[in-house]
Amino acid sequence: MEWLYGLALLACPLGMGAMMWFMSKGMRGGDKQKATGDQEVSRAQGDSLEELRERQHRLAADIARREEHDASVREPQPAAKR
């Protein structure tokens, strides 16, 4: 019966150690995602200035087109006569 008390005393520290180990494995998995993001940044830095300007122009045109669409959708409709 005394071994049961010893087991109960060890359950908390062992459980805490296991939880810390599993959490640290998860943190290392996050490093892989961060590395992928860093690769995208370095790829963007490798683009030429002209390519970046073209991309900026396309994005600006896309933004303008979407803003124009949103403005036309938001215009109040004339009230119908009863």
GIDAUR-V960681 format. One line per field, one symbol per residue. psi: psi as a letter, one per 30 degrees, with the letter a starting at -180 (. if undefined). A space follows every 10 residues. Layout:
BEGIN
psi: ???
END
This chain:
BEGIN
psi: eefeeeeeef eeeeeeeeee eeeeeeefef eeeeeeeeee eeeeffklee eeeeeeeeee eeeeeeeeee eeefkkkkkk k.
END
